[in-house]
Amino acid sequence: MFQSMNITASALTAQRLRMDVISSNMANVDTTRATFENGEWQPYKRKTVMLEPKSGGFSSHLSKAMGTESSPGNGVTVSAIREDNSQGELLYDPEHPDADEEGYVEMSNVDPLREMVDLMSATRSYEGNVTVFNANKAMMMRALQIGKS
């Protein structure tokens, strides 16, 4: 009975984490000193959230083995948060403290437009899952009211 609520809750959690990572990317769009590697400061690298289907517990494996599996899934989980290792834009600014000997500064590889599109997608997914959760809750309440009569 609560399986659909658990699936929706896992999606809400995943989309919330996605929005948090996107917010972090946007906050660090101009950060040129994020990590210190090999004696040099490296710019902030864009992070992305990797999602995968949640593996089921014992009951789902038993149902699958018996051939009676009727559940559409068990939800979603975050498998990893990965860094995008592509190079950021090179900006000519010889006065910048992180400029190389030729006067170029490697900026973060975060593209604000791309992040805004990803944020809109995560927000819409979150809102859709809230709607599903509320509809499921309303159906359960109606079922309880019918049983009460």
C-alpha positions as CSV (number, residue, x, y, z in Angstrom):
1,M,0.0,0.0,0.0
2,F,2.8,2.4,0.8
3,Q,5.1,1.2,-2.1
4,S,4.0,4.1,-4.4
5,M,4.7,6.6,-1.6
6,N,8.1,5.2,-1.0
7,I,8.9,5.3,-4.8
8,T,7.8,9.0,-4.9
9,A,9.7,9.9,-1.8
10,S,12.9,8.4,-3.2
11,A,12.4,10.6,-6.4
12,L,11.8,13.7,-4.2
13,T,15.0,13.0,-2.3
14,A,17.0,12.5,-5.5
15,Q,15.6,15.6,-7.2
16,R,16.3,17.7,-4.1
17,L,19.9,16.6,-4.1
18,R,20.1,17.4,-7.8
19,M,18.9,20.9,-7.1
20,D,21.4,21.3,-4.3
21,V,24.3,20.2,-6.6
22,I,23.1,22.6,-9.3
23,S,22.9,25.4,-6.7
24,S,26.5,24.6,-5.7
25,N,27.6,24.8,-9.4
26,M,25.9,28.2,-9.8
27,A,27.5,29.5,-6.6
28,N,31.0,28.5,-7.8
29,V,30.7,29.7,-11.5
30,D,33.5,32.2,-11.0
31,T,35.7,30.2,-8.6
32,T,39.2,29.8,-9.8
33,R,40.6,28.4,-6.5
34,A,38.5,25.3,-5.6
35,T,41.1,22.6,-5.0
36,F,44.9,22.6,-4.5
37,E,46.5,19.9,-6.6
38,N,50.2,19.4,-7.5
39,G,51.2,22.7,-6.0
40,E,48.6,24.7,-8.1
41,W,45.1,25.9,-7.5
42,Q,42.5,24.4,-9.8
43,P,39.2,26.0,-10.8
44,Y,35.9,24.6,-9.6
45,K,34.7,21.6,-11.7
46,R,31.0,21.2,-12.5
47,K,29.3,18.4,-10.6
48,T,26.5,16.2,-11.9
49,V,24.2,13.7,-10.1
50,M,24.0,10.2,-11.4
51,L,20.7,8.4,-10.7
52,E,19.9,4.7,-10.9
53,P,17.0,2.4,-10.1
54,K,16.9,1.4,-6.5
55,S,17.5,-2.3,-6.0
56,G,14.8,-4.1,-4.1
57,G,15.0,-6.0,-0.8
58,F,14.5,-9.6,-0.2
59,S,10.8,-9.6,-1.0
60,S,11.4,-8.2,-4.5
61,H,14.1,-10.7,-5.3
62,L,11.8,-13.5,-4.0
63,S,8.9,-12.3,-6.1
64,K,11.2,-12.1,-9.2
65,A,12.5,-15.6,-8.6
66,M,8.9,-17.0,-8.2
67,G,7.8,-15.1,-11.3
68,T,5.1,-13.2,-9.4
69,E,6.7,-9.8,-9.6
70,S,4.1,-7.1,-10.2
71,S,5.8,-4.0,-8.8
72,P,6.9,-1.5,-11.4
73,G,10.1,-0.7,-9.4
74,N,11.5,0.4,-6.1
75,G,12.3,4.0,-6.8
76,V,15.5,5.8,-7.6
77,T,18.7,6.3,-5.7
78,V,21.8,8.5,-6.2
79,S,24.6,6.3,-7.5
80,A,27.3,9.0,-7.6
81,I,28.1,12.7,-7.8
82,R,30.7,13.1,-10.6
83,E,32.9,15.9,-11.6
84,D,33.0,17.2,-15.2
85,N,36.7,17.2,-16.1
86,S,36.3,19.3,-19.2
87,Q,38.5,22.4,-19.3
88,G,36.9,25.8,-18.5
89,E,37.2,28.9,-20.5
90,L,40.6,30.6,-20.7
91,L,40.3,34.3,-19.9
92,Y,43.0,36.8,-20.6
93,D,43.6,38.7,-17.4
94,P,47.3,39.2,-16.6
95,E,46.5,41.0,-13.4
96,H,44.5,38.1,-11.9
97,P,46.4,36.3,-9.1
98,D,45.8,32.9,-10.8
99,A,47.0,33.9,-14.3
100,D,49.7,31.8,-15.9
101,E,52.9,33.1,-17.3
102,E,51.1,34.1,-20.5
103,G,48.3,36.0,-18.6
104,Y,45.5,33.4,-19.0
105,V,43.3,32.3,-16.2
106,E,41.4,29.0,-16.5
107,M,37.8,29.7,-15.3
108,S,35.3,27.2,-14.0
109,N,33.7,24.9,-16.6
110,V,30.2,25.7,-15.2
111,D,27.8,27.1,-17.9
112,P,25.1,29.1,-16.2
113,L,22.6,28.5,-19.0
114,R,23.0,24.8,-18.9
115,E,22.7,24.9,-15.1
116,M,19.4,26.9,-15.3
117,V,18.0,24.3,-17.8
118,D,19.0,21.5,-15.4
119,L,17.5,23.3,-12.5
120,M,14.2,23.8,-14.3
121,S,14.1,20.1,-15.2
122,A,14.8,19.1,-11.6
123,T,12.2,21.5,-10.3
124,R,9.6,20.3,-12.6
125,S,10.4,16.7,-11.7
126,Y,10.2,17.6,-8.0
127,E,6.8,19.3,-8.5
128,G,5.4,16.4,-10.5
129,N,6.4,14.0,-7.7
130,V,4.8,16.2,-5.1
131,T,1.6,16.1,-7.1
132,V,1.8,12.3,-7.3
133,F,2.5,12.0,-3.6
134,N,-0.5,14.3,-2.7
135,A,-2.8,12.4,-5.1
136,N,-1.8,9.1,-3.5
137,K,-2.4,10.5,0.0
138,A,-5.8,11.8,-1.1
139,M,-6.8,8.4,-2.5
140,M,-5.7,6.7,0.8
141,M,-7.7,9.2,2.8
142,R,-10.8,8.6,0.6
143,A,-10.4,4.8,1.0
144,L,-10.3,5.3,4.8
145,Q,-13.4,7.5,4.7
146,I,-15.2,4.8,2.6
147,G,-14.3,2.1,5.1
148,K,-15.5,4.4,7.9
149,S,-19.0,4.7,6.5
